């Protein structure tokens, strides 16, 4: 399992939830946990490991203009050594690229926390 954390800041940031809902490979499952917390879940098939990976994108709004995001990717490991052959990291990078594109088009800033 791989985890990556980000902080996004910008005006009218609450609309990121709706923007993520429009991305089908992130939004196979959506749930609002509270007024300020949301999760998106999806599975993506990777040929290199002949298995699906589960990805979770968790949004926690600190304010209307700041959001903490965690991307978690896991599963699909194979063999006695439980190798993912880089698929988990690759999935996180794919989601980050989509987040970064959204941030750029809305003049928001995104920072890697970990």
C-alpha positions as CSV (number, residue, x, y, z in Angstrom):
1,X,0.0,0.0,0.0
2,X,1.2,3.5,-0.9
3,X,-0.1,6.8,0.7
4,X,0.5,10.3,-0.6
5,X,-0.7,13.5,1.1
6,X,-1.3,16.9,-0.4
7,X,-2.6,20.3,0.6
8,X,-4.6,22.4,-1.8
9,X,-5.3,26.1,-1.3
10,X,-7.4,28.5,-3.4
11,X,-10.6,30.5,-3.8
12,X,-13.8,28.6,-4.2
13,X,-12.1,25.3,-3.5
14,X,-15.3,23.5,-2.4
15,X,-16.1,23.0,-6.1
16,X,-13.2,20.4,-6.4
17,X,-15.6,17.8,-5.1
18,X,-17.9,18.3,-8.1
19,X,-14.9,18.4,-10.5
20,X,-13.6,15.0,-9.1
21,X,-17.1,13.5,-9.5
22,X,-16.7,14.1,-13.3
23,X,-13.6,12.0,-13.5
24,X,-14.9,8.4,-14.1
25,X,-11.7,6.6,-13.1
26,X,-11.6,8.3,-9.7
27,X,-15.3,8.4,-9.0
28,X,-16.6,4.8,-9.1
29,X,-17.7,5.3,-5.5
30,X,-18.4,8.6,-3.7
31,X,-19.4,9.3,-0.1
32,X,-19.8,12.4,2.0
33,X,-18.7,11.5,5.5
34,X,-19.4,14.9,7.1
35,X,-19.9,18.5,6.1
36,X,-16.2,18.8,5.4
37,X,-15.0,15.2,4.5
38,X,-15.5,13.3,1.4
39,X,-14.1,10.1,-0.1
40,X,-13.8,8.7,-3.7
41,X,-12.9,5.1,-4.4
42,X,-12.1,3.3,-7.6
43,X,-10.5,0.1,-8.9
44,X,-8.1,0.1,-11.9
45,X,-6.8,-3.0,-13.6
46,X,-3.0,-3.2,-14.2
47,X,-1.8,-5.7,-16.7
48,X,1.7,-5.8,-15.2
49,X,0.3,-7.4,-12.1
50,X,-2.8,-9.0,-13.6
51,X,-4.9,-7.5,-10.9
52,X,-7.0,-4.5,-9.8
53,X,-5.8,-1.8,-7.5
54,X,-8.1,0.0,-5.1
55,X,-7.5,3.7,-4.9
56,X,-9.0,6.0,-2.3
57,X,-9.0,9.8,-2.5
58,X,-9.9,11.4,0.8
59,X,-10.7,15.1,1.0
60,X,-10.8,17.0,4.3
61,X,-11.7,20.7,4.0
62,X,-9.9,22.8,6.7
63,X,-11.8,25.9,5.3
64,X,-13.6,27.0,2.2
65,X,-10.1,27.8,0.7
66,X,-8.0,24.9,2.1
67,X,-8.2,21.1,1.7
68,X,-6.1,18.2,2.8
69,X,-6.1,15.3,0.4
70,X,-4.8,11.8,0.9
71,X,-4.4,9.3,-2.0
72,X,-4.2,5.7,-1.0
73,X,-3.5,2.9,-3.4
74,X,-3.2,-0.7,-2.6
75,X,-3.9,-4.3,-3.4
76,X,-3.1,-6.4,-6.4
77,X,0.3,-7.6,-5.1
78,X,1.4,-10.9,-6.5
79,X,3.8,-13.7,-5.6
80,X,5.5,-14.8,-2.4
81,X,7.2,-11.4,-2.1
82,X,4.0,-9.5,-2.5
83,X,5.3,-7.2,-5.3
84,X,3.2,-4.6,-6.9
85,X,5.8,-3.9,-9.6
86,X,5.3,-0.1,-9.1
87,X,1.6,-0.2,-9.9
88,X,0.6,1.4,-6.6
89,X,3.0,4.3,-7.1
90,X,2.0,4.7,-10.7
91,X,-1.7,4.9,-9.7
92,X,-1.0,7.7,-7.2
93,X,1.0,9.6,-9.8
94,X,-1.9,9.3,-12.3
95,X,-4.4,10.7,-9.7
96,X,-1.9,13.4,-8.7
97,X,-1.6,14.5,-12.4
98,X,-5.4,14.8,-12.6
99,X,-5.5,16.8,-9.4
100,X,-2.7,19.0,-10.6
101,X,-4.5,19.7,-13.8
102,X,-7.7,20.7,-11.9
103,X,-5.6,23.0,-9.7
104,X,-3.9,24.7,-12.6
105,X,-7.2,25.3,-14.4
106,X,-8.7,26.9,-11.3
107,X,-5.5,28.8,-10.1
108,X,-5.2,26.7,-7.0
109,X,-1.9,25.7,-5.4
110,X,-1.1,22.1,-4.6
111,X,1.7,21.1,-2.3
112,X,3.0,17.6,-1.4
113,X,2.9,17.1,2.3
114,X,4.6,13.6,2.4
